[in-house]
Amino acid sequence: MKQVAQMGSKTVPEIDEALLRKLLPPYKVILHNDDHHSMDYVVKALVKSVPQLKKQAAVKIMMTAHEKGTAVVTVCPKEPAELYQARLLSFGLTCTIERDE
């Protein structure tokens, strides 16, 4: 294991990005345009469903889906992608996941 840096008395190991990507392939969480809910509702659902999203980012995602039909909410390993998808579906939004090549 290679050492990248020392932080105080802790050593931070180098991360093998290729191995990590192979073990935990990334998935895109995709929001589809919604003509049944208000824009404000969609933004609130995004912020509640994906904890790392801030309101400003959620507004951009909602606007992209509104204007282009779909928008990528986040890219992450499959398990959290499925969780975020389930949360967005619970708000009555259309959401899919697909492998990010």
TIVOLUM-280396 format. One record per atom (N, C-alpha, C, O): y, x, z; residue in three letters. Coordinates in steps of 0.05 Angstrom, whole numbers. Each point is the difference from the previous one (the first is absolute). Layout:
<rs>
Y; X; Z; aa
Y; X; Z; ALA
...
</rs>
This chain:
<rs>
Y; X; Z; aa
-23; 17; 0; MET
23; -17; 0; MET
25; 18; 0; MET
2; 18; 17; MET
16; -24; -36; LYS
24; 16; -2; LYS
21; -11; 19; LYS
1; -24; 6; LYS
16; 42; 4; GLN
22; -9; 17; GLN
25; -1; -17; GLN
7; 20; -13; GLN
8; -41; 15; VAL
24; -3; -16; VAL
24; 9; 17; VAL
17; 15; -10; VAL
-15; -25; 34; ALA
23; 6; 16; ALA
-7; -3; 29; ALA
-19; -14; 8; ALA
35; 26; 9; GLN
-4; -3; 28; GLN
24; -15; 11; GLN
23; 7; -5; GLN
-28; -28; 20; MET
21; -17; 11; MET
-2; 4; 31; MET
-18; -12; 12; MET
35; 28; -1; GLY
-2; 6; 29; GLY
-27; 14; 4; GLY
-4; 22; -11; GLY
-13; -33; 27; SER
-26; 12; 5; SER
-22; -13; -16; SER
-24; 7; 3; SER
31; -26; -21; LYS
-20; -14; -16; LYS
-1; 11; -28; LYS
21; 7; -11; LYS
-45; -5; 0; THR
-4; 9; -27; THR
-6; -24; -17; THR
-17; -17; 7; THR
31; 14; -30; VAL
-4; -22; -18; VAL
-17; 9; -23; VAL
8; 18; -15; VAL
-32; -30; 11; PRO
-18; 8; -22; PRO
11; -9; -27; PRO
14; -20; -2; PRO
-22; 34; -19; GLU
7; -8; -27; GLU
-17; -23; -8; GLU
-24; -1; 7; GLU
35; -18; -20; ILE
-15; -24; -9; ILE
-8; 4; -29; ILE
16; 6; -17; ILE
-42; -10; 12; ASP
-11; 2; -27; ASP
5; -27; -13; ASP
-16; -19; 3; ASP
38; 17; -19; GLU
8; -26; -12; GLU
-22; -11; -19; GLU
-5; -24; 0; GLU
-8; 42; -15; ALA
-21; -9; -19; ALA
-23; -13; 15; ALA
-11; -21; -8; ALA
2; 34; 30; LEU
-22; -11; 16; LEU
8; -26; 13; LEU
-16; -19; 0; LEU
40; 18; 11; LEU
10; -24; 12; LEU
1; -23; -20; LEU
-9; -23; 7; LEU
18; 28; -31; ARG
2; -21; -21; ARG
-28; -9; -8; ARG
-5; -23; -7; ARG
-15; 42; 7; LYS
-27; -7; -7; LYS
-13; -17; 22; LYS
-14; -20; -6; LYS
18; 27; 31; LEU
-11; -15; 22; LEU
13; -27; 5; LEU
-13; -20; 7; LEU
39; 19; -11; LEU
16; -24; 5; LEU
17; -5; -25; LEU
24; 4; 1; LEU
-36; -14; -23; PRO
15; -4; -24; PRO
23; -21; 5; PRO
-4; -19; 15; PRO
27; 24; -28; PRO
23; -18; 5; PRO
-3; -26; -16; PRO
-10; -1; -22; PRO
20; -20; 34; TYR
1; -27; -12; TYR
29; -10; 1; TYR
14; 4; 19; TYR
-7; -18; -41; LYS
27; -12; -1; LYS
-3; -29; 10; LYS
-18; -15; -7; LYS
37; 7; 24; VAL
3; -28; 9; VAL
21; -11; -18; VAL
23; 9; -1; VAL
-29; -30; -15; ILE
18; -11; -20; ILE
8; -28; 7; ILE
-17; -18; 3; ILE
43; 14; -1; LEU
11; -27; 5; LEU
6; -12; -27; LEU
12; 13; -18; LEU
-19; -39; 14; HIS
5; -14; -24; HIS
24; -19; 4; HIS
5; -9; 22; HIS
9; 4; -44; ASN
24; -18; 2; ASN
-8; -26; 13; ASN
-22; -11; -4; ASN
40; 0; 19; ASP
-5; -25; 15; ASP
23; -19; -5; ASP
23; 5; 7; ASP
-30; -28; -20; ASP
20; -20; -6; ASP
0; -23; 20; ASP
14; -20; -3; ASP
-31; 23; 24; HIS
-3; -22; 19; HIS
14; 4; 27; HIS
5; -18; 15; HIS
2; 43; -9; HIS
13; 7; 25; HIS
27; 12; -5; HIS
5; 11; -22; HIS
12; -13; 42; SER
27; 12; -4; SER
-2; 30; 1; SER
-20; 12; 10; SER
39; 1; -22; MET
1; 29; 0; MET
1; 11; 29; MET
-13; 20; 6; MET
28; -33; 11; ASP
1; 8; 28; ASP
-27; -1; 14; ASP
-7; 18; 15; ASP
-8; -39; -21; TYR
-27; -3; 11; TYR
-18; 23; -9; TYR
-15; 11; 16; TYR
16; -4; -42; VAL
-17; 21; -10; VAL
8; 27; 13; VAL
-18; 15; 8; VAL
43; -10; -4; VAL
9; 25; 13; VAL
-11; 1; 29; VAL
-10; 20; 9; VAL
13; -43; 5; LYS
-10; -1; 28; LYS
-30; 4; 1; LYS
-10; 14; 18; LYS
-4; -26; -37; ALA
-30; 3; -1; ALA
-7; 29; -5; ALA
-19; 10; 12; ALA
33; 4; -30; LEU
-5; 28; -5; LEU
4; 17; 25; LEU
-17; 16; 6; LEU
39; -20; 7; VAL
6; 16; 24; VAL
-20; -5; 22; VAL
-8; 19; 14; VAL
-1; -44; -10; LYS
-20; -6; 20; LYS
-28; 9; -7; LYS
-16; 7; 18; LYS
10; -6; -44; SER
-27; 7; -9; SER
-5; 30; -2; SER
-22; 9; 4; SER
43; 6; -10; VAL
-3; 29; -4; VAL
19; 14; 19; VAL
24; 3; -6; VAL
-33; 5; 29; PRO
17; 10; 22; PRO
19; 23; -8; PRO
22; 2; 11; PRO
-29; 15; -30; GLN
17; 23; -7; GLN
23; -9; -18; GLN
18; 16; -5; GLN
-18; -40; -5; LEU
21; -9; -18; LEU
25; -9; 16; LEU
-2; -14; 19; LEU
25; 24; -28; LYS
25; -9; 11; LYS
11; -22; -19; LYS
-9; -3; -22; LYS
28; -12; 33; LYS
11; -23; -15; LYS
10; 8; -28; LYS
-5; -14; -20; LYS
20; 36; 19; GLN
12; 8; -26; GLN
-22; 6; -21; GLN
3; -8; -23; GLN
-24; 21; 31; ALA
-22; 6; -18; ALA
-14; -26; -8; ALA
-8; -4; -23; ALA
5; -15; 42; ALA
-13; -25; -6; ALA
16; -16; -20; ALA
-11; -14; -17; ALA
38; 15; 19; VAL
17; -14; -19; VAL
-4; 11; -28; VAL
-2; -15; -20; VAL
0; 42; 17; LYS
-4; 13; -26; LYS
-27; -9; -12; LYS
-2; -5; -23; LYS
-19; 5; 40; ILE
-27; -8; -9; ILE
1; -29; -10; ILE
-11; -7; -21; ILE
23; -11; 37; MET
2; -28; -7; MET
15; -4; -26; MET
-9; -15; -17; MET
31; 30; 13; MET
16; -3; -24; MET
-15; 11; -25; MET
1; -12; -21; MET
-16; 34; 25; THR
-16; 10; -22; THR
-21; -20; -8; THR
-4; -5; -24; THR
-10; -7; 43; ALA
-21; -20; -6; ALA
13; -24; -14; ALA
-11; -12; -18; ALA
35; 4; 28; HIS
14; -23; -12; HIS
8; 6; -29; HIS
-3; -18; -17; HIS
13; 42; 12; GLU
10; 6; -27; GLU
-22; 9; -20; GLU
2; -6; -23; GLU
-22; 20; 34; LYS
-21; 11; -18; LYS
-27; -13; 2; LYS
-18; 6; -16; LYS
14; -23; 35; GLY
-25; -14; 3; GLY
-18; 11; 22; GLY
-15; -15; 13; GLY
16; 41; -9; THR
-15; 13; 22; THR
16; 24; 11; THR
18; 10; -13; THR
-26; -2; 37; ALA
12; 24; 12; ALA
-20; 13; 19; ALA
-15; -14; 14; ALA
15; 40; -14; VAL
-17; 14; 19; VAL
13; 0; 27; VAL
23; 9; 3; VAL
-37; -19; 17; VAL
10; -1; 27; VAL
-4; 27; 14; VAL
19; 10; 12; VAL
-43; 0; -14; THR
-7; 26; 12; THR
-25; 11; -13; THR
-14; -15; -13; THR
9; 40; 17; VAL
-24; 13; -9; VAL
-13; 13; 24; VAL
13; 16; 14; VAL
-38; -22; -9; CYS
-13; 10; 24; CYS
-31; -2; -4; CYS
-9; -10; -21; CYS
-7; 20; 40; PRO
-29; -3; -2; PRO
-8; -29; -1; PRO
15; -18; 7; PRO
-39; 12; -17; LYS
-10; -27; -5; LYS
1; -18; 25; LYS
9; -23; -3; LYS
-18; 33; 26; GLU
-1; -18; 23; GLU
28; -11; 8; GLU
2; -24; 4; GLU
18; 41; -1; PRO
26; -12; 7; PRO
11; -17; -24; PRO
15; -19; 5; PRO
-21; 27; -30; ALA
9; -16; -23; ALA
-12; -29; 2; ALA
15; -19; -5; ALA
-40; 17; 13; GLU
-12; -26; 3; GLU
13; -16; 23; GLU
3; -24; -2; GLU
4; 38; 23; LEU
13; -13; 23; LEU
28; -10; -9; LEU
6; -23; 6; LEU
10; 39; -20; TYR
26; -9; -9; TYR
-2; -23; -19; TYR
16; -19; 1; TYR
-36; 20; -19; GLN
-5; -22; -18; GLN
-6; -26; 15; GLN
11; -20; -6; GLN
-29; 22; 25; ALA
-7; -24; 16; ALA
24; -11; 14; ALA
4; -25; 2; ALA
13; 42; 9; ARG
24; -9; 14; ARG
19; -14; -19; ARG
10; -22; 7; ARG
-6; 33; -30; LEU
18; -12; -20; LEU
-11; -27; -10; LEU
15; -19; -4; LEU
-41; 19; 0; LEU
-13; -26; -8; LEU
3; -21; 21; LEU
3; -24; -6; LEU
-3; 32; 32; SER
3; -19; 22; SER
27; -13; 0; SER
4; -22; 11; SER
16; 35; -24; PHE
27; -12; -3; PHE
2; -17; -25; PHE
21; -11; -6; PHE
-43; 8; -8; GLY
0; -16; -24; GLY
10; 14; -25; GLY
6; -12; -20; GLY
-4; 39; 21; LEU
9; 16; -22; LEU
-24; 9; -17; LEU
-23; 1; 10; LEU
27; 5; -35; THR
-21; 10; -17; THR
1; 31; 1; THR
21; 12; -6; THR
-43; 0; 13; CYS
-1; 28; 3; CYS
-28; 10; -8; CYS
-20; -12; 7; CYS
20; 34; -21; THR
-26; 13; -8; THR
1; 29; 7; THR
21; 11; 6; THR
-44; 1; -6; ILE
-2; 29; 3; ILE
-15; 12; -23; ILE
-18; -13; -11; ILE
25; 38; 4; GLU
-15; 14; -21; GLU
1; 29; 5; GLU
19; 11; 12; GLU
-40; 3; -21; ARG
-1; 29; 4; ARG
23; 14; -15; ARG
6; -7; -23; ARG
6; 25; 37; ASP
22; 16; -12; ASP
-11; 25; -12; ASP
-8; 18; 15; ASP
7; -17; -41; GLU
-11; 24; -13; GLU
20; 20; -2; GLU
-6; 22; -11; GLU
</rs>
